[in-house]
Amino acid sequence: MLGSASIPHLETLYDIFLRSDGVCTDSRTLRRNQVFFALKGPNFNGHQFVKQALENDAALVVIDEAAYKLDERCFLVENVLLALQDLARHHRRQYKIPFWGITGSNGKTTTKELVALVLQKRYKVHATKGNLNNHIGVPLTLLTMPPNAEVAIIEMGANKQGDIEELCRIAEPTHGLITSIGEAHIEGFGGAEGVLKGKTELYRFLMQRKQTILLNSQEPTLGPLAHTFGKPILYGQKGDFFWARFIEAAPYIVYEDERQDVVETSLIGNYNFQNILTALAIGKLFDVDSALANAAVAAYQPDNNRSQILRTEKNMLILDAYNANPTSMSAALKSFANMEGAQKTVILGDMLELGDITEAKHQALAEEVQKIGFSRCIFVGPRFKQYAPRAEASTFFENAAEARLYLETHPIAKSLVLLKGSRGIGLEKLVELL
């Protein structure tokens, strides 16, 4: 929970921060003249590296254990994490610019990247790098904002109810959108209703402050609830503030915008069209020329194991192994089924953090795979191995290492291959064998 006064001398800390070369929470990457925050966790204590940080010429070392106050550069606070968050919020308040908060069960990182590319056509944009979207990552994102930033885009992740509210109180967004409500992190949220309540904390924060809410009227869960969030700006279908027409994804998405301009992208899967819609809607809201916005979307190249297409000597791969939940997995399978290709192979990894619905969702997904009828199915992970029904075209492995051994002696060739699973399963380790 964010403290309101965890740093008695916040202005002093902020003054040192402004004269430093930024902040660091990992002693292994600490550079000279940075402020080192000695964070603690269940399996680590940053205070063990205070001496090393001082020897490496840290500008300041923020601690909450008095025993580690080794010299005048050690700044003692009540709680190091709260100090980091308070400092970030204080720095954020120096900017009178739009701050976008982006969250959702699926697609938030891709959406954030697309929004940043579109807005960069007109503004100096500061956006979350990678997926630094939690209670530590958001403060670090805020504390790396350059003085000339004109728009900030803050990605917000959550594992349980209350997480988004906490991040909102740190970043204080002026604008916000939720990409989707799906079955992600069910275990932490306590069920589907918990996911809805947790993700919409962003909208409730904005409502309370009479700020701007953007809402996709096509989103199955949020669309029918639009009226409960005040007067959001709607997009997604005719009659809304913005809409565009989906043409195809074979495999790349092609769409037609409001001016009847047809745009070809490098994004695959029908599901990614909603992320494109969001970026274009924000571009229109911020008066980015539509031709420039389309050019930004068309130029986007997926990476980091998200909806990537990789052509190897043997196959064409769709690598989407950064994250997975029942909603995104089903969407990926349906999109894959509609792609052209005589031979199609699916390699699916377990979906993690589903709690009580783990068994039912893995069974349902395996049955969906069998019903579609792909040429070959490889399931990786103890949950699929335990729950999925056996079939002639299916093979099951406990982990990615076992799957690698299998692929070495049973190579796949001349096939369109989908790799989809939770990050913890490590399906990207199979790419070199495909």
C-alpha positions, 0 to 999 in steps of 0.5 A, spaced: 500 500 500 502 506 498 504 511 504 502 518 504 508 520 508 513 515 508 519 519 507 520 525 512 525 529 507 522 527 500 524 534 498 531 532 500 531 526 496 528 529 490 533 534 490 539 529 490 535 524 485 535 530 480 542 531 480 544 524 480 544 519 474 537 516 475 535 510 480 537 503 480 534 497 484 539 492 482 546 492 485 549 488 479 547 494 474 548 500 478 552 505 475 556 511 478 552 517 481 545 513 481 541 512 487 540 505 489 534 503 493 536 497 497 529 493 496 527 487 500 523 481 498 522 474 500 528 471 498 533 477 497 535 483 501 538 489 497 541 491 504 547 486 503 549 490 497 549 497 501 557 497 502 558 495 494 554 500 492 557 505 496 564 503 493 561 503 486 560 511 487 552 511 488 550 518 489 545 515 495 543 509 498 536 508 500 535 504 506 530 502 512 535 498 516 539 503 521 545 498 521 547 499 514 547 506 515 555 506 513 556 513 511 553 520 510 550 517 503 546 512 506 538 515 506 534 512 512 527 511 511 521 507 514 520 503 508 525 503 501 519 500 497 514 506 499 520 511 498 521 509 491 514 509 490 513 516 493 519 519 490 516 516 483 509 520 484 512 526 486 516 526 480 510 525 476 507 531 479 512 535 476 509 534 469 502 537 467 501 532 461 497 527 459 498 520 463 495 514 459 494 508 464 493 501 460 491 495 463 487 489 461 488 481 461 490 480 454 494 485 449 496 491 454 503 490 452 502 490 444 497 496 445 502 500 449 507 499 444 502 501 438 499 507 442 506 509 443 508 509 435 502 512 433 503 518 438 510 519 437 508 521 430 506 528 433 509 528 440 515 526 445 512 520 448 515 516 454 512 509 455 513 503 459 519 499 457 518 492 456 513 489 461 516 494 467 508 494 469 508 492 477 509 496 483 516 496 482 516 497 475 511 503 474 515 507 479 522 506 475 518 508 469 516 514 472 523 516 474 526 515 467 521 520 464 525 526 460 524 533 462 521 534 455 516 528 455 509 531 452 505 524 453 506 518 458 504 511 457 504 507 463 502 500 462 499 497 469 499 489 470 496 486 476 495 479 479 490 481 484 485 486 486 488 492 489 494 492 484 491 497 479 488 501 484 495 502 488 499 503 481 494 509 479 495 512 486 503 512 484 502 514 477 496 518 477 493 517 470 489 522 467 487 518 461 485 510 461 483 504 457 482 497 459 484 492 453 480 486 455 477 482 461 479 475 460 481 469 465 488 471 467 491 470 474 484 467 476 488 464 482 490 471 485 484 475 483 479 470 486 475 468 480 472 472 474 468 477 478 475 478 481 478 480 475 473 484 472 473 488 479 481 488 479 482 491 472 476 496 472 480 499 478 483 504 473 476 506 470 473 507 477 480 511 479 479 516 473 471 517 474 473 519 481 477 524 478 473 526 472 478 524 468 478 521 461 476 514 460 476 510 453 472 504 452 472 499 447 464 498 445 466 491 442 469 488 448 464 483 450 465 484 458 466 492 458 462 494 452 455 492 456 458 495 462 460 502 459 454 506 462 457 504 469 463 508 467 460 515 467 461 518 460 467 514 456 469 515 449 467 509 446 470 506 440 470 500 436 464 500 431 460 505 427 457 511 431 462 511 436 468 516 436 472 511 432 472 505 428 475 501 423 473 495 419 477 488 419 478 485 413 482 479 414 488 476 418 491 471 413 496 471 416 497 478 417 491 483 419 489 488 414 484 493 415 480 499 412 480 505 416 474 511 417 477 514 410 476 507 407 484 507 406 486 500 406 492 498 411 496 492 411 500 490 418 505 485 420 500 483 426 497 476 426 491 474 429 484 477 429 485 478 436 490 483 435 485 488 431 482 490 437 489 493 439 490 496 433 483 499 434 485 502 440 492 505 438 488 508 432 482 511 437 487 514 441 491 517 435 484 520 433 483 523 440 490 526 440 489 529 433 495 525 430 494 525 422 490 518 420 495 517 415 501 518 420 497 513 425 496 508 419 503 508 417 505 507 425 501 501 425 503 498 419 511 499 421 510 495 428 514 489 428 512 484 434 518 481 438 519 478 445 515 472 443 509 476 442 505 474 436 512 473 432 512 470 425 519 466 424 520 463 418 526 457 418 529 452 413 523 447 415 517 451 417 513 457 419 512 459 426 508 463 430 511 464 436 506 467 442 509 464 448 510 470 452 503 469 456 497 465 456 490 464 459 484 461 457 481 467 453 488 468 449 489 461 448 482 460 445 483 466 441 490 464 438 487 457 436 481 460 432 485 465 428 491 459 427 485 455 424 483 460 419 490 461 416 492 457 410 496 451 410 495 444 409 500 442 415 498 445 421 502 443 428 500 446 435 505 446 441 501 448 447 504 450 454 500 450 460 496 456 463 499 458 469 495 461 475 488 459 474 487 456 481 481 452 482 479 452 474 486 449 472 483 442 471 477 444 467 480 450 463 486 445 461 481 439 459 476 444 455 482 447 451 485 440 449 478 438 447 477 444 443 484 443 440 482 436 438 475 438 435 479 443 430 483 437 428 490 440 427 495 435 423 499 435 430 498 437 437 504 437 442 502 439 449 507 441 454 507 441 462 504 437 467 497 440 467 496 438 460 499 432 461 494 430 467 488 433 464 488 433 457 484 427 453 489 422 449 488 422 441 492 419 436 495 426 433 497 428 440 503 428 444 504 430 451 511 432 455 512 434 462 516 440 460 520 443 455 526 439 456 522 433 454 519 436 448 526 438 446 529 431 446 522 428 442 523 434 437 530 432 436 528 425 433 521 427 431 523 433 427 517 437 424 518 440 417 513 443 412 508 445 417 505 452 420 507 451 427 503 455 433 507 455 439 503 458 445 503 457 452 505 461 459 512 464 460 514 459 465 513 453 460 519 456 456 516 454 449 521 459 446 526 453 447 524 449 442 524 454 436 531 452 434 529 445 433 523 447 428 
